[in-house]
């Protein structure tokens, strides 16, 4: 349907970024009460936008493959925009006070390094897909579930971010170990 509407995979990637930025903004707004007075509504909208952004992330690559529109630039752009999307969401959670600063920053850095370690390893010829516990879709789902649980228990996002801080950095360690084994077996 998106392809028939004339949307290109790159445009869907950009839409995903816009949705993620809006989600991050609503996470921030959910605690500030400046834009939306009911923090529960802001949180629900933030989750819906977060999941929509994740859907766009899955859709852009699928459309590119199905319709033969895969390009090196498209893959590069998608990966880059995903990092901005992740940062927007974490910044909204951190600035909104929905998680502790130190855990939020640790989760943000871990998330970026999960993606960087994959990109760097694959540039060296070592595949990394499915290596590790916290790939992007997993991270988005943890944030979404924690956000929904936060409607009933206002510490759920804090704990979800702590889990992400641990899992993302553990994933980086898993990827380092995997890369090390693969490189040593080639020599």
C-alpha positions as CSV (number, residue, x, y, z in Angstrom):
1,X,0.0,0.0,0.0
2,X,2.8,2.4,0.9
3,X,4.6,1.6,-2.4
4,X,1.4,2.1,-4.4
5,X,1.0,5.4,-2.7
6,X,4.3,6.4,-4.2
7,X,6.4,6.3,-1.1
8,X,10.0,5.2,-1.6
9,X,11.9,3.2,1.1
10,X,14.0,6.3,1.8
11,X,10.8,8.4,2.4
12,X,9.5,5.7,4.8
13,X,12.8,5.8,6.6
14,X,12.4,9.6,7.0
15,X,8.8,9.1,8.2
16,X,10.1,6.7,10.8
17,X,12.5,9.3,12.0
18,X,9.8,11.9,12.2
19,X,7.6,9.5,14.2
20,X,10.5,8.7,16.6
21,X,11.2,12.4,17.2
22,X,7.5,13.0,17.9
23,X,7.6,10.0,20.3
24,X,10.6,11.4,22.1
25,X,8.9,14.7,22.4
26,X,5.8,13.1,23.9
27,X,7.9,11.2,26.4
28,X,9.3,14.5,27.5
29,X,5.9,16.1,27.4
30,X,4.3,13.3,29.5
31,X,6.2,14.6,32.5
32,X,6.2,18.3,31.8
33,X,2.4,18.7,31.5
34,X,3.1,21.8,29.3
35,X,1.7,20.4,26.1
36,X,-0.7,17.7,27.2
37,X,-2.1,18.0,30.7
38,X,-2.8,14.2,31.1
39,X,0.5,12.5,31.3
40,X,-1.2,9.1,30.6
41,X,-2.4,10.3,27.2
42,X,1.0,11.7,26.3
43,X,2.6,8.3,27.3
44,X,0.1,6.3,25.2
45,X,0.6,8.6,22.2
46,X,4.4,8.3,22.7
47,X,4.1,4.5,22.6
48,X,1.9,4.5,19.5
49,X,4.4,6.8,17.7
50,X,7.3,4.6,18.9
51,X,5.7,1.5,17.5
52,X,4.8,3.3,14.3
53,X,8.4,4.3,13.9
54,X,9.5,0.7,14.4
55,X,7.0,-0.4,11.8
56,X,8.5,2.1,9.3
57,X,11.9,0.7,10.1
58,X,10.8,-2.8,9.2
59,X,8.7,-1.6,6.2
60,X,11.4,0.4,4.5
61,X,13.8,-2.5,4.1
62,X,11.1,-4.9,3.2
63,X,9.8,-2.7,0.4
64,X,13.3,-2.1,-0.9
65,X,13.9,-5.8,-1.1
66,X,10.5,-6.7,-2.6
67,X,10.5,-4.1,-5.3
68,X,14.2,-4.3,-6.1
69,X,14.9,-0.8,-4.8
70,X,17.8,-1.7,-2.5
71,X,20.7,0.7,-2.8
72,X,23.9,1.2,-0.8
73,X,22.9,4.8,-0.1
74,X,19.4,3.6,1.1
75,X,21.0,1.1,3.6
76,X,23.4,3.8,4.8
77,X,20.6,6.4,5.2
78,X,18.3,3.9,7.0
79,X,21.1,3.0,9.5
80,X,21.9,6.6,10.1
81,X,18.3,7.7,10.6
82,X,17.8,4.8,13.0
83,X,20.5,6.2,15.2
84,X,18.9,9.6,15.2
85,X,15.5,7.9,16.0
86,X,17.0,6.0,18.9
87,X,18.7,9.1,20.3
88,X,15.4,11.1,20.1
89,X,13.5,8.5,22.0
90,X,16.2,8.1,24.7
91,X,16.5,11.9,25.0
92,X,12.8,12.2,25.5
93,X,12.9,9.6,28.2
94,X,15.9,11.2,29.9
95,X,14.7,14.8,29.6
96,X,11.3,13.8,30.7
97,X,12.7,12.4,33.9
98,X,11.2,9.0,33.1
99,X,14.5,7.3,33.8
100,X,17.7,8.1,35.8
101,X,20.2,10.1,33.8
102,X,23.1,7.7,34.3
103,X,21.0,4.6,33.3
104,X,19.5,6.5,30.3
105,X,22.8,7.6,29.0
106,X,24.3,4.1,29.5
107,X,21.3,2.6,27.5
108,X,21.7,5.2,24.8
109,X,25.4,4.6,24.4
110,X,24.9,0.9,24.5
111,X,22.2,1.1,21.8
112,X,24.4,3.1,19.5
113,X,27.4,0.8,20.1
114,X,25.2,-2.3,19.3
115,X,24.6,-0.8,15.9
116,X,28.1,0.5,15.4
117,X,29.6,-2.9,16.4
118,X,27.5,-4.6,13.8
119,X,28.3,-2.1,11.1
120,X,32.0,-2.2,11.8
121,X,32.2,-6.0,12.0
122,X,30.2,-6.4,8.7
123,X,32.5,-3.8,7.0
124,X,35.3,-6.2,8.0
125,X,33.4,-9.1,6.5
126,X,32.0,-10.7,9.7
127,X,28.2,-11.0,9.7
128,X,26.5,-9.9,13.0
129,X,22.8,-10.2,12.3
130,X,21.1,-12.0,15.2
131,X,24.3,-11.9,17.4
132,X,23.3,-10.5,20.8
133,X,20.3,-10.0,23.0
134,X,19.2,-6.4,22.2
135,X,18.9,-5.6,18.5
136,X,16.8,-2.6,17.6
137,X,13.4,-4.2,17.4
138,X,14.0,-5.8,20.8
139,X,15.0,-2.4,22.3
140,X,11.9,-0.7,20.9
141,X,9.7,-3.5,22.3
142,X,11.2,-3.2,25.7
143,X,10.6,0.5,25.8
144,X,7.0,0.1,24.5
145,X,6.2,-2.6,27.1
146,X,7.8,-0.7,29.9
147,X,5.9,2.4,28.8
148,X,2.6,0.5,28.9
149,X,3.4,-1.0,32.3
150,X,4.3,2.5,33.5
151,X,0.6,3.4,33.2
152,X,0.0,1.0,36.1
153,X,3.3,1.2,37.9
154,X,5.2,4.5,37.5
155,X,8.6,2.9,37.9
156,X,8.3,0.5,34.9
157,X,10.2,2.8,32.4
158,X,13.0,3.3,34.9
159,X,13.4,-0.4,35.2
160,X,13.0,-1.0,31.5
161,X,15.9,1.5,30.9
162,X,18.1,-0.3,33.4
163,X,17.4,-3.6,31.6
164,X,18.2,-1.9,28.3
165,X,21.4,-0.4,29.7
166,X,22.5,-3.9,30.8
167,X,21.3,-5.8,27.7
168,X,22.7,-3.3,25.1
169,X,26.2,-3.3,26.7
170,X,26.0,-7.1,27.1
171,X,25.1,-7.3,23.4
172,X,28.2,-5.2,22.5
173,X,30.3,-7.7,24.5
174,X,28.7,-10.6,22.7
175,X,29.5,-9.0,19.4
176,X,33.1,-8.3,20.4
177,X,33.5,-12.0,21.4
178,X,31.9,-13.2,18.2
179,X,34.0,-10.9,16.1
180,X,37.2,-11.9,17.9
181,X,36.4,-15.7,17.3
182,X,35.7,-15.2,13.7
183,X,38.8,-13.1,13.0
184,X,41.0,-15.5,14.9
185,X,39.6,-18.5,12.9
186,X,40.5,-16.7,9.6
187,X,44.2,-16.5,10.5
